[in-house]
Every structure is written in structure tokens, then in C-alpha cells.
Amino acid sequence: MIDVKNLVKRYGDLLALDHFNLHVNEGEIFGLLGPNGSGKTTAMNCILSLLKYDRGEISLFGRPMTPSNYESKRKIGVVMQNVAVFNELTVAENIDYFCGLYVTDKKRRKALTEEAMEFTTLTDYRKFLPKKLSGGLLRRLNIACGIAHKPELIFLDEPTVAVDPQSRNSILEGIRELNRQGATIVYTSHYMEEVEQLCTRIMIMDKGKEIATGTKEELTAMIRTGEKITVEVPALPDELCERISGIDGVLGVSYDNGQLLVGSRPSSHSLISILDLLRHENIGFGKVFSEPPTLNDVFLEITGKQLRD
């Protein structure tokens, strides 16, 4: 569906995309992650032929993507982070207008507009102006305008930013349904739990290039953080911390404010060994938690914890 090879884009002395590669299969929900300034938006704009690039190859639907490739563009839907609708038009008029960029037949366009309103549960708001809509409804209108023409490939850039949990849940279920209906989706978000729930494969990019790509399971298996074990221990001698560090499978140990935090290789028996040691030394402990590494752990380990502009 998407094939990008060795894409290079410069803004003067700034190298925004550094031989960037991307391959998205038909039927995927593909997550594109990266810190601010990593090149996500630049990559999307180049793929959509909205931005010129210095070198590289981009193919969509098996054909080279160019600004004049309108056959491919008719198959694409785009929902950008910033809401882009006309304030002077009602909900129905906005959807009809954007659908009209792709569908000229009025009867067909009317049916698609009605279907898009029903899909995004906006039918009851058809005569509302955007300024009368809540943040969640406005996001859903933005999505309806981007998908009304039934695109085969949809780019969704932060579609749930700054909405309430109910609206977010509605939007995420709508994205799943679009995928079930056959759409291939490229999804960007800073909400890691959304990407974990939705995406079949995920790419983490930084400094204009691919850092890692795979399923959630493949990505979490890459990092050294491992399983995270937390044990509530009111008092723990330093000597015991050192002994816990020596347990087979343990990757790291810290103790602070009554909590023992241990990183452990997956599928090891570190937790059992740790608890056996505490019991043997008559060290009282309370609640015990164990959880696998999350996508957020992967993201921070790969891209670093420093703040980005």
C-alpha cells in the first residue's frame, strides 16, 4: 500500500528526513511514533505529495506518487491534527463539501454524507455550525470530512488530542470499524495506550529515520527494561539490594520510599527468587506487582527521556 525508500528532505542545513524507509501493507493499522521534531509530519506530507523532497522513491497503491497522480489521491483520506472545517458551513454542508472534492455525482455524494454522519454519530447535529460543537464532536466532524468518500488509505494525525474519554473511545472504535471495512490506516499519536490497542505494526522514528519497526510484542522484546517487578518493603538493607541484583535474570534494582523496583528478563523466575530471599531473611513485604514492558517504556528507552522542543 505504501513503499518509501531512502527519502531525504532538507530544510536548509536541517536534515528532516535522513534516508527514511517505510513499508505499509494493505489492511494494516500502522502506528507511526516519534518525539516532537522527529520528522513524522514531514514524512506524511512528502508521502502525500504536499511537500517536495530532495531524493528517494515513494509509491502508493503500487504506483509512483506525484502531485499529479489524482487517481491515487482519490483513494486517500487525510485527517490532520488541527481541525480543518469551514465555520460558515453546517455539519452536513462541511461533509458534503469535502466529499465533493472526490465525488461529483450529487445523489451519490448525498448518500455518502448521510453515511458519514451516521458513522460518526453526528446525524442529530447536521444543522449545527462548528462553533456550536464540543471538542469531541468537532473532532468527529473532522474525521467525517476526511473519510466520507470511502478512501482505501487513511492518514490520521493525532485524531483524539484534547477530547474527553467518551469521545476518544468513540473515535477509536470508529477507526477499528474503518479498518474492518477494508481501509488501510496510518496512525500517529502521543497516547501510547491507543497505539498499543489499535496498531498491528508500529514504527518508532527519530531524527528523520526509522529506529525500530515491529509488532508491540517485537518492540517490547528489544529493550533491556524487561518485566517490571514492584514489591512494597518498609525497610530493606543495602546488602540485600546487592544480593537481589545478583539473582539470575535480574537486570536492575532500585529501592526508594518503601518500594523495591526490579527489572527482570521475561520468562525468568526472578520474582519467585526475590520473594524467597525476603522470606528467608525475615523481611516483611506488602503488595507485589509484576507487569511486562509497555510501548511507552520502549519509546523512552529508544528515543531518550530528554525534553524536545
DRENMAR-833293 format. One record per residue (C-alpha): residue in one letter; x, y, z. Coordinates in steps of 0.1 Angstrom, whole numbers, plus 5000, padded with zeros to 4 digits. Example, Ala and Ser with C-alpha at 12.3 -4.5 7.8 and 13.67 -1.06 7.14 Angstrom:
<milo rest="A" east="5123" north="4955" up="5078"/>
<milo rest="S" east="5137" north="4989" up="5071"/>
END
This chain:
<milo rest="M" east="5000" north="5000" up="5000"/>
<milo rest="I" east="5029" north="5024" up="5009"/>
<milo rest="D" east="5065" north="5019" up="4999"/>
<milo rest="V" east="5090" north="5046" up="5008"/>
<milo rest="K" east="5127" north="5042" up="5000"/>
<milo rest="N" east="5157" north="5063" up="5011"/>
<milo rest="L" east="5136" north="5095" up="5015"/>
<milo rest="V" east="5158" north="5126" up="5021"/>
<milo rest="K" east="5143" north="5160" up="5029"/>
<milo rest="R" east="5163" north="5191" up="5040"/>
<milo rest="Y" east="5152" north="5225" up="5053"/>
<milo rest="G" east="5184" north="5244" up="5046"/>
<milo rest="D" east="5210" north="5230" up="5069"/>
<milo rest="L" east="5184" north="5209" up="5088"/>
<milo rest="L" east="5182" north="5173" up="5077"/>
<milo rest="A" east="5145" north="5165" up="5084"/>
<milo rest="L" east="5144" north="5130" up="5068"/>
<milo rest="D" east="5176" north="5110" up="5066"/>
<milo rest="H" east="5172" north="5082" up="5041"/>
<milo rest="F" east="5138" north="5073" up="5056"/>
<milo rest="N" east="5122" north="5040" up="5047"/>
<milo rest="L" east="5086" north="5029" up="5053"/>
<milo rest="H" east="5065" north="4999" up="5041"/>
<milo rest="V" east="5028" north="4996" up="5050"/>
<milo rest="N" east="5008" north="4965" up="5039"/>
<milo rest="E" east="4972" north="4966" up="5028"/>
<milo rest="G" east="4948" north="4961" up="5056"/>
<milo rest="E" east="4971" north="4973" up="5084"/>
<milo rest="I" east="4966" north="4999" up="5111"/>
<milo rest="F" east="5002" north="5011" up="5111"/>
<milo rest="G" east="5014" north="5033" up="5140"/>
<milo rest="L" east="5040" north="5060" up="5133"/>
<milo rest="L" east="5056" north="5073" up="5165"/>
<milo rest="G" east="5083" north="5097" up="5173"/>
<milo rest="P" east="5092" north="5127" up="5196"/>
<milo rest="N" east="5084" north="5162" up="5185"/>
<milo rest="G" east="5106" north="5171" up="5156"/>
<milo rest="S" east="5114" north="5135" up="5147"/>
<milo rest="G" east="5101" north="5140" up="5111"/>
<milo rest="K" east="5066" north="5123" up="5113"/>
<milo rest="T" east="5047" north="5152" up="5098"/>
<milo rest="T" east="5074" north="5159" up="5071"/>
<milo rest="A" east="5073" north="5122" up="5061"/>
<milo rest="M" east="5035" north="5123" up="5058"/>
<milo rest="N" east="5035" north="5155" up="5038"/>
<milo rest="C" east="5061" north="5140" up="5014"/>
<milo rest="I" east="5042" north="5108" up="5010"/>
<milo rest="L" east="5010" north="5128" up="5002"/>
<milo rest="S" east="5030" north="5149" up="4976"/>
<milo rest="L" east="5022" north="5180" up="4997"/>
<milo rest="L" east="5059" north="5187" up="5001"/>
<milo rest="K" east="5089" north="5184" up="4977"/>
<milo rest="Y" east="5118" north="5162" up="4988"/>
<milo rest="D" east="5154" north="5161" up="4978"/>
<milo rest="R" east="5157" north="5124" up="4969"/>
<milo rest="G" east="5141" north="5090" up="4974"/>
<milo rest="E" east="5112" north="5070" up="4960"/>
<milo rest="I" east="5075" north="5070" up="4971"/>
<milo rest="S" east="5049" north="5045" up="4958"/>
<milo rest="L" east="5013" north="5043" up="4968"/>
<milo rest="F" east="4990" north="5015" up="4956"/>
<milo rest="G" east="5019" north="5002" up="4936"/>
<milo rest="R" east="5024" north="5034" up="4916"/>
<milo rest="P" east="5049" north="5063" up="4920"/>
<milo rest="M" east="5033" north="5091" up="4939"/>
<milo rest="T" east="5034" north="5125" up="4923"/>
<milo rest="P" east="5015" north="5158" up="4927"/>
<milo rest="S" east="4995" north="5150" up="4896"/>
<milo rest="N" east="4987" north="5114" up="4905"/>
<milo rest="Y" east="4950" north="5121" up="4911"/>
<milo rest="E" east="4939" north="5085" up="4906"/>
<milo rest="S" east="4958" north="5076" up="4938"/>
<milo rest="K" east="4948" north="5108" up="4956"/>
<milo rest="R" east="4911" north="5099" up="4951"/>
<milo rest="K" east="4918" north="5068" up="4972"/>
<milo rest="I" east="4933" north="5087" up="5001"/>
<milo rest="G" east="4917" north="5103" up="5032"/>
<milo rest="V" east="4936" north="5127" up="5054"/>
<milo rest="V" east="4926" north="5138" up="5090"/>
<milo rest="M" east="4952" north="5162" up="5103"/>
<milo rest="Q" east="4957" north="5171" up="5140"/>
<milo rest="N" east="4944" north="5207" up="5136"/>
<milo rest="V" east="4907" north="5207" up="5129"/>
<milo rest="A" east="4901" north="5220" up="5093"/>
<milo rest="V" east="4865" north="5227" up="5086"/>
<milo rest="F" east="4846" north="5258" up="5074"/>
<milo rest="N" east="4830" north="5277" up="5103"/>
<milo rest="E" east="4803" north="5292" up="5080"/>
<milo rest="L" east="4790" north="5258" up="5069"/>
<milo rest="T" east="4769" north="5234" up="5090"/>
<milo rest="V" east="4780" north="5199" up="5098"/>
<milo rest="A" east="4762" north="5184" up="5068"/>
<milo rest="E" east="4774" north="5211" up="5045"/>
<milo rest="N" east="4810" north="5206" up="5056"/>
<milo rest="I" east="4810" north="5169" up="5050"/>
<milo rest="D" east="4792" north="5174" up="5016"/>
<milo rest="Y" east="4819" north="5199" up="5006"/>
<milo rest="F" east="4849" north="5178" up="5014"/>
<milo rest="C" east="4832" north="5147" up="4999"/>
<milo rest="G" east="4826" north="5168" up="4967"/>
<milo rest="L" east="4863" north="5171" up="4962"/>
<milo rest="Y" east="4863" north="5134" up="4952"/>
<milo rest="V" east="4827" north="5126" up="4943"/>
<milo rest="T" east="4809" north="5148" up="4917"/>
<milo rest="D" east="4776" north="5129" up="4915"/>
<milo rest="K" east="4752" north="5148" up="4938"/>
<milo rest="K" east="4730" north="5118" up="4946"/>
<milo rest="R" east="4760" north="5096" up="4955"/>
<milo rest="R" east="4775" north="5125" up="4975"/>
<milo rest="K" east="4743" north="5130" up="4995"/>
<milo rest="A" east="4742" north="5093" up="5004"/>
<milo rest="L" east="4779" north="5093" up="5014"/>
<milo rest="T" east="4774" north="5124" up="5035"/>
<milo rest="E" east="4745" north="5108" up="5054"/>
<milo rest="E" east="4765" north="5076" up="5059"/>
<milo rest="A" east="4795" north="5096" up="5072"/>
<milo rest="M" east="4772" north="5115" up="5097"/>
<milo rest="E" east="4757" north="5082" up="5109"/>
<milo rest="F" east="4792" north="5066" up="5112"/>
<milo rest="T" east="4805" north="5094" up="5134"/>
<milo rest="T" east="4771" north="5098" up="5152"/>
<milo rest="L" east="4767" north="5134" up="5140"/>
<milo rest="T" east="4732" north="5130" up="5125"/>
<milo rest="D" east="4715" north="5149" up="5153"/>
<milo rest="Y" east="4739" north="5178" up="5148"/>
<milo rest="R" east="4736" north="5180" up="5110"/>
<milo rest="K" east="4724" north="5217" up="5111"/>
<milo rest="F" east="4749" north="5228" up="5138"/>
<milo rest="L" east="4777" north="5252" up="5129"/>
<milo rest="P" east="4812" north="5241" up="5141"/>
<milo rest="K" east="4814" north="5268" up="5168"/>
<milo rest="K" east="4783" north="5252" up="5185"/>
<milo rest="L" east="4800" north="5218" up="5187"/>
<milo rest="S" east="4820" north="5204" up="5217"/>
<milo rest="G" east="4856" north="5194" up="5212"/>
<milo rest="G" east="4848" north="5157" up="5208"/>
<milo rest="L" east="4820" north="5165" up="5182"/>
<milo rest="L" east="4844" north="5188" up="5163"/>
<milo rest="R" east="4870" north="5160" up="5161"/>
<milo rest="R" east="4844" north="5136" up="5148"/>
<milo rest="L" east="4833" north="5162" up="5122"/>
<milo rest="N" east="4870" north="5165" up="5112"/>
<milo rest="I" east="4871" north="5127" up="5107"/>
<milo rest="A" east="4838" north="5126" up="5088"/>
<milo rest="C" east="4851" north="5152" up="5063"/>
<milo rest="G" east="4882" north="5131" up="5057"/>
<milo rest="I" east="4866" north="5097" up="5053"/>
<milo rest="A" east="4832" north="5104" up="5037"/>
<milo rest="H" east="4844" north="5095" up="5002"/>
<milo rest="K" east="4853" north="5059" up="5013"/>
<milo rest="P" east="4891" north="5061" up="5009"/>
<milo rest="E" east="4912" north="5029" up="5008"/>
<milo rest="L" east="4941" north="5046" up="5026"/>
<milo rest="I" east="4936" north="5069" up="5056"/>
<milo rest="F" east="4961" north="5091" up="5074"/>
<milo rest="L" east="4951" north="5100" up="5109"/>
<milo rest="D" east="4973" north="5125" up="5127"/>
<milo rest="E" east="4965" north="5128" up="5165"/>
<milo rest="P" east="4928" north="5124" up="5160"/>
<milo rest="T" east="4920" north="5121" up="5197"/>
<milo rest="V" east="4940" north="5150" up="5211"/>
<milo rest="A" east="4922" north="5171" up="5237"/>
<milo rest="V" east="4890" north="5151" up="5238"/>
<milo rest="D" east="4871" north="5135" up="5267"/>
<milo rest="P" east="4873" north="5098" up="5274"/>
<milo rest="Q" east="4839" north="5091" up="5259"/>
<milo rest="S" east="4847" north="5108" up="5226"/>
<milo rest="R" east="4881" north="5092" up="5225"/>
<milo rest="N" east="4865" north="5057" up="5229"/>
<milo rest="S" east="4840" north="5065" up="5201"/>
<milo rest="I" east="4868" north="5077" up="5178"/>
<milo rest="L" east="4890" north="5047" up="5184"/>
<milo rest="E" east="4861" north="5023" up="5178"/>
<milo rest="G" east="4853" north="5042" up="5146"/>
<milo rest="I" east="4889" north="5037" up="5134"/>
<milo rest="R" east="4886" north="4999" up="5141"/>
<milo rest="E" east="4854" north="4998" up="5121"/>
<milo rest="L" east="4870" north="5016" up="5092"/>
<milo rest="N" east="4898" north="4990" up="5092"/>
<milo rest="R" east="4872" north="4962" up="5094"/>
<milo rest="Q" east="4856" north="4977" up="5063"/>
<milo rest="G" east="4889" north="4974" up="5044"/>
<milo rest="A" east="4907" north="5007" up="5049"/>
<milo rest="T" east="4945" north="5007" up="5055"/>
<milo rest="I" east="4953" north="5033" up="5082"/>
<milo rest="V" east="4984" north="5052" up="5091"/>
<milo rest="Y" east="4980" north="5065" up="5127"/>
<milo rest="T" east="5001" north="5089" up="5147"/>
<milo rest="S" east="4995" north="5097" up="5184"/>
<milo rest="H" east="5013" north="5106" up="5216"/>
<milo rest="Y" east="4989" north="5084" up="5235"/>
<milo rest="M" east="5009" north="5051" up="5237"/>
<milo rest="E" east="4980" north="5031" up="5250"/>
<milo rest="E" east="4960" north="5040" up="5219"/>
<milo rest="V" east="4987" north="5027" up="5196"/>
<milo rest="E" east="4990" north="4995" up="5217"/>
<milo rest="Q" east="4953" north="4989" up="5214"/>
<milo rest="L" east="4949" north="4998" up="5177"/>
<milo rest="C" east="4980" north="4991" up="5156"/>
<milo rest="T" east="4991" north="4959" up="5140"/>
<milo rest="R" east="5026" north="4972" up="5135"/>
<milo rest="I" east="5044" north="5002" up="5148"/>
<milo rest="M" east="5074" north="5023" up="5137"/>
<milo rest="I" east="5094" north="5045" up="5161"/>
<milo rest="M" east="5113" north="5072" up="5142"/>
<milo rest="D" east="5137" north="5098" up="5154"/>
<milo rest="K" east="5160" north="5124" up="5138"/>
<milo rest="G" east="5144" north="5117" up="5105"/>
<milo rest="K" east="5150" north="5080" up="5103"/>
<milo rest="E" east="5135" north="5047" up="5113"/>
<milo rest="I" east="5147" north="5035" up="5147"/>
<milo rest="A" east="5126" north="5003" up="5151"/>
<milo rest="T" east="5096" north="4987" up="5135"/>
<milo rest="G" east="5075" north="4957" up="5145"/>
<milo rest="T" east="5045" north="4945" up="5165"/>
<milo rest="K" east="5041" north="4956" up="5201"/>
<milo rest="E" east="5055" north="4923" up="5212"/>
<milo rest="E" east="5085" north="4925" up="5189"/>
<milo rest="L" east="5093" north="4960" up="5201"/>
<milo rest="T" east="5090" north="4953" up="5238"/>
<milo rest="A" east="5113" north="4923" up="5234"/>
<milo rest="M" east="5140" north="4946" up="5220"/>
<milo rest="I" east="5146" north="4966" up="5251"/>
<milo rest="R" east="5166" north="4958" up="5283"/>
<milo rest="T" east="5139" north="4971" up="5307"/>
<milo rest="G" east="5122" north="4937" up="5307"/>
<milo rest="E" east="5095" north="4928" up="5332"/>
<milo rest="K" east="5089" north="4954" up="5359"/>
<milo rest="I" east="5085" north="4940" up="5394"/>
<milo rest="T" east="5074" north="4962" up="5423"/>
<milo rest="V" east="5074" north="4950" up="5459"/>
<milo rest="E" east="5063" north="4971" up="5489"/>
<milo rest="V" east="5091" north="4967" up="5515"/>
<milo rest="P" east="5091" north="4990" up="5546"/>
<milo rest="A" east="5128" north="4985" up="5553"/>
<milo rest="L" east="5154" north="4969" up="5531"/>
<milo rest="P" east="5192" north="4968" up="5539"/>
<milo rest="D" east="5216" north="4979" up="5512"/>
<milo rest="E" east="5232" north="4945" up="5514"/>
<milo rest="L" east="5200" north="4927" up="5503"/>
<milo rest="C" east="5197" north="4951" up="5473"/>
<milo rest="E" east="5231" north="4939" up="5462"/>
<milo rest="R" east="5221" north="4902" up="5467"/>
<milo rest="I" east="5189" north="4908" up="5447"/>
<milo rest="S" east="5210" north="4923" up="5419"/>
<milo rest="G" east="5229" north="4890" up="5417"/>
<milo rest="I" east="5198" north="4869" up="5411"/>
<milo rest="D" east="5197" north="4852" up="5377"/>
<milo rest="G" east="5175" north="4871" up="5353"/>
<milo rest="V" east="5176" north="4904" up="5372"/>
<milo rest="L" east="5185" north="4934" up="5350"/>
<milo rest="G" east="5184" north="4962" up="5376"/>
<milo rest="V" east="5174" north="4971" up="5411"/>
<milo rest="S" east="5164" north="5002" up="5429"/>
<milo rest="Y" east="5149" north="5009" up="5463"/>
<milo rest="D" east="5132" north="5042" up="5472"/>
<milo rest="N" east="5104" north="5053" up="5496"/>
<milo rest="G" east="5095" north="5017" up="5507"/>
<milo rest="Q" east="5093" north="5003" up="5472"/>
<milo rest="L" east="5117" north="4978" up="5457"/>
<milo rest="L" east="5118" north="4981" up="5419"/>
<milo rest="V" east="5133" north="4953" up="5399"/>
<milo rest="G" east="5138" north="4949" up="5361"/>
<milo rest="S" east="5138" north="4913" up="5350"/>
<milo rest="R" east="5142" north="4893" up="5318"/>
<milo rest="P" east="5109" north="4880" up="5306"/>
<milo rest="S" east="5101" north="4843" up="5314"/>
<milo rest="S" east="5126" north="4842" up="5342"/>
<milo rest="H" east="5118" north="4831" up="5377"/>
<milo rest="S" east="5132" north="4863" up="5393"/>
<milo rest="L" east="5100" north="4872" up="5412"/>
<milo rest="I" east="5099" north="4838" up="5430"/>
<milo rest="S" east="5136" north="4841" up="5439"/>
<milo rest="I" east="5132" north="4876" up="5452"/>
<milo rest="L" east="5103" north="4867" up="5474"/>
<milo rest="D" east="5120" north="4836" up="5487"/>
<milo rest="L" east="5151" north="4857" up="5496"/>
<milo rest="L" east="5129" north="4882" up="5515"/>
<milo rest="R" east="5112" north="4855" up="5534"/>
<milo rest="H" east="5145" north="4837" up="5542"/>
<milo rest="E" east="5158" north="4870" up="5556"/>
<milo rest="N" east="5126" north="4877" up="5576"/>
<milo rest="I" east="5120" north="4909" up="5556"/>
<milo rest="G" east="5083" north="4918" up="5557"/>
<milo rest="F" east="5067" north="4929" up="5524"/>
<milo rest="G" east="5033" north="4940" up="5513"/>
<milo rest="K" east="5018" north="4942" up="5478"/>
<milo rest="V" east="5036" north="4927" up="5449"/>
<milo rest="F" east="5031" north="4939" up="5413"/>
<milo rest="S" east="5046" north="4925" up="5381"/>
<milo rest="E" east="5040" north="4939" up="5346"/>
<milo rest="P" east="5056" north="4935" up="5312"/>
<milo rest="P" east="5073" north="4964" up="5295"/>
<milo rest="T" east="5049" north="4988" up="5277"/>
<milo rest="L" east="5052" north="5006" up="5244"/>
<milo rest="N" east="5059" north="5038" up="5265"/>
<milo rest="D" east="5090" north="5020" up="5280"/>
<milo rest="V" east="5102" north="5011" up="5245"/>
<milo rest="F" east="5096" north="5046" up="5232"/>
<milo rest="L" east="5115" north="5063" up="5261"/>
<milo rest="E" east="5144" north="5038" up="5260"/>
<milo rest="I" east="5149" north="5042" up="5223"/>
<milo rest="T" east="5144" north="5079" up="5219"/>
<milo rest="G" east="5156" north="5091" up="5253"/>
<milo rest="K" east="5139" north="5109" up="5282"/>
<milo rest="Q" east="5152" north="5144" up="5275"/>
<milo rest="L" east="5125" north="5171" up="5266"/>
<milo rest="R" east="5120" north="5180" up="5230"/>
<milo rest="D" east="5110" north="5214" up="5215"/>
END
